Amino acid sequence: MRECPTHIRNGRYPFNRFIVPEQIPHHVIEEIRAQYPEHPFNAALNYIHQKIRYVQDDSRWQRPDYWQFSAQTLRLGTGDCEDTSFLLASILLAMGIKEDDVCVVIGRWHGGGHAWVEVLSDSKCYILESTSGGLHECNEKRILGYEGDLKVYWWGCK
């Protein structure tokens, strides 16, 4: 583990401070489990894909990069890739997925800046794409155009 870099947003916040499972209301978890009875990964992905509209930061905040906390993304119903990824990681942790098995990856997709979630389950790694609702095995990363630079866990960074 290493200390996470900080993001300047109304002060300095370490990247891992954007993963906040305690900001996920209990009724949201109940709704996800009731409306999306499939596997927790698919359920959380479907919820975000249906409830959160993708909006780029420059449109929403008139600046190129503004990171929202999970509660803000839920309340606004909008966010870009890191906002929905941090929300997805927070939801998965609130649903009981182990903290060592969920991370947000900051990196690139086909050369452009991007964020996504990776989850371990039964010794397999999965990419959960919060902006499209896609789920892929991590061993397909290179083929799909993903290049990770930093893994952000609730407890720190790798």
C-alpha positions as CSV (number, residue, x, y, z in Angstrom):
1,M,0.0,0.0,0.0
2,R,1.1,3.6,-0.6
3,E,-0.4,6.9,0.2
4,C,-2.9,8.1,-2.4
5,P,-2.2,11.2,-4.5
6,T,-4.5,14.1,-3.7
7,H,-7.1,15.7,-5.8
8,I,-7.8,19.4,-5.4
9,R,-11.5,20.0,-5.0
10,N,-12.5,22.5,-2.4
11,G,-9.4,21.5,-0.6
12,R,-7.1,18.5,-0.9
13,Y,-8.6,15.1,-0.8
14,P,-6.7,11.8,-1.2
15,F,-8.2,9.8,-4.0
16,N,-9.4,7.1,-1.7
17,R,-11.6,9.6,0.2
18,F,-13.9,9.5,-2.8
19,I,-14.9,5.9,-2.0
20,V,-17.5,6.5,0.7
21,P,-19.8,3.5,1.3
22,E,-21.3,5.3,4.4
23,Q,-22.7,7.8,1.9
24,I,-24.9,5.2,0.3
25,P,-28.4,5.3,1.9
26,H,-29.8,2.0,3.1
27,H,-32.9,2.4,0.9
28,V,-30.6,2.5,-2.2
29,I,-29.1,-0.8,-1.3
30,E,-32.6,-2.3,-0.7
31,E,-33.8,-0.9,-4.0
32,I,-30.8,-2.4,-5.9
33,R,-31.4,-5.8,-4.3
34,A,-35.1,-5.7,-4.9
35,Q,-35.1,-4.4,-8.5
36,Y,-32.0,-6.1,-9.7
37,P,-31.9,-9.6,-8.1
38,E,-29.0,-10.8,-10.2
39,H,-25.4,-11.0,-9.0
40,P,-24.4,-8.0,-6.9
41,F,-21.9,-6.7,-9.5
42,N,-24.5,-6.8,-12.2
43,A,-27.2,-5.3,-9.9
44,A,-25.0,-2.4,-8.9
45,L,-23.9,-1.8,-12.5
46,N,-27.5,-1.9,-13.8
47,Y,-28.6,0.5,-11.1
48,I,-25.9,3.1,-12.0
49,H,-26.4,2.6,-15.7
50,Q,-30.2,3.3,-15.3
51,K,-30.1,6.0,-12.6
52,I,-27.0,8.1,-13.3
53,R,-26.7,10.0,-16.6
54,Y,-23.2,10.5,-18.0
55,V,-22.3,14.2,-18.1
56,Q,-18.8,15.6,-18.7
57,D,-17.4,17.9,-16.1
58,D,-16.9,20.8,-18.4
59,S,-20.7,20.7,-19.2
60,R,-21.8,20.3,-15.6
61,W,-19.1,22.3,-13.7
62,Q,-17.6,24.5,-16.4
63,R,-14.2,23.0,-15.6
64,P,-12.3,20.1,-17.1
65,D,-12.0,17.8,-14.1
66,Y,-14.3,18.0,-11.0
67,W,-14.6,14.9,-8.8
68,Q,-17.9,14.3,-7.0
69,F,-18.4,12.3,-3.8
70,S,-20.9,9.4,-4.0
71,A,-23.7,11.3,-2.2
72,Q,-23.4,14.1,-4.7
73,T,-23.5,11.8,-7.7
74,L,-26.6,10.1,-6.3
75,R,-28.3,13.4,-5.5
76,L,-27.5,15.0,-8.9
77,G,-28.2,11.8,-10.9
78,T,-25.3,12.7,-13.2
79,G,-21.5,12.2,-13.3
80,D,-18.6,11.2,-15.5
81,C,-16.4,8.1,-15.4
82,E,-14.6,8.7,-12.1
83,D,-17.8,9.9,-10.4
84,T,-19.8,6.8,-11.4
85,S,-16.8,4.6,-10.6
86,F,-16.4,5.9,-7.1
87,L,-20.2,5.6,-6.7
88,L,-20.1,2.0,-7.9
89,A,-17.2,1.1,-5.6
90,S,-19.0,2.7,-2.7
91,I,-22.2,0.8,-3.5
92,L,-20.4,-2.6,-3.7
93,L,-18.7,-2.0,-0.4
94,A,-22.1,-1.0,1.2
95,M,-23.5,-4.2,-0.3
96,G,-20.9,-6.2,1.7
97,I,-18.2,-6.9,-0.9
98,K,-14.9,-7.1,0.9
99,E,-12.8,-3.9,0.9
100,D,-9.7,-5.7,-0.5
101,D,-11.8,-7.0,-3.5
102,V,-13.0,-3.6,-4.9
103,C,-10.9,-0.8,-6.4
104,V,-11.3,2.1,-8.7
105,V,-8.6,2.2,-11.4
106,I,-7.4,5.5,-12.7
107,G,-5.9,5.2,-16.2
108,R,-6.6,5.3,-19.8
109,W,-9.0,3.7,-22.3
110,H,-7.9,3.8,-25.9
111,G,-5.4,6.5,-24.9
112,G,-7.9,8.9,-23.2
113,G,-8.2,9.5,-19.4
114,H,-10.6,7.1,-17.8
115,A,-11.7,5.4,-14.6
116,W,-13.4,2.1,-14.0
117,V,-13.9,-0.5,-11.2
118,E,-12.1,-3.8,-10.8
119,V,-13.5,-6.5,-8.5
120,L,-12.2,-9.8,-7.4
121,S,-14.6,-12.7,-7.1
122,D,-13.8,-16.4,-6.8
123,S,-10.2,-15.7,-7.7
124,K,-11.2,-13.9,-10.9
125,C,-10.8,-10.2,-11.7
126,Y,-13.6,-8.3,-13.4
127,I,-13.8,-4.8,-15.0
128,L,-17.0,-3.1,-14.2
129,E,-17.6,-0.3,-16.6
130,S,-19.8,2.2,-14.9
131,T,-20.3,4.5,-17.9
132,S,-21.6,1.7,-20.2
133,G,-22.8,-1.0,-17.8
134,G,-20.3,-3.5,-19.3
135,L,-18.6,-6.3,-17.3
136,H,-15.4,-7.9,-18.6
137,E,-12.7,-10.2,-17.3
138,C,-9.5,-8.3,-16.4
139,N,-7.5,-10.6,-18.6
140,E,-9.2,-8.9,-21.6
141,K,-7.9,-5.5,-20.4
142,R,-5.3,-4.9,-23.2
143,I,-7.6,-6.2,-25.9
144,L,-10.3,-3.8,-24.8
145,G,-8.0,-0.8,-24.6
146,Y,-7.7,-0.4,-20.8
147,E,-4.4,0.8,-19.3
148,G,-4.4,1.3,-15.5
149,D,-2.0,3.7,-13.8
150,L,-3.3,3.6,-10.2
151,K,-5.6,1.3,-8.1
152,V,-7.6,3.2,-5.5
153,Y,-9.0,1.2,-2.6
154,W,-11.1,2.4,0.3
155,W,-8.1,2.0,2.5
156,G,-5.4,3.4,0.2
157,C,-3.7,3.1,-3.2
158,K,-1.5,0.6,-5.1
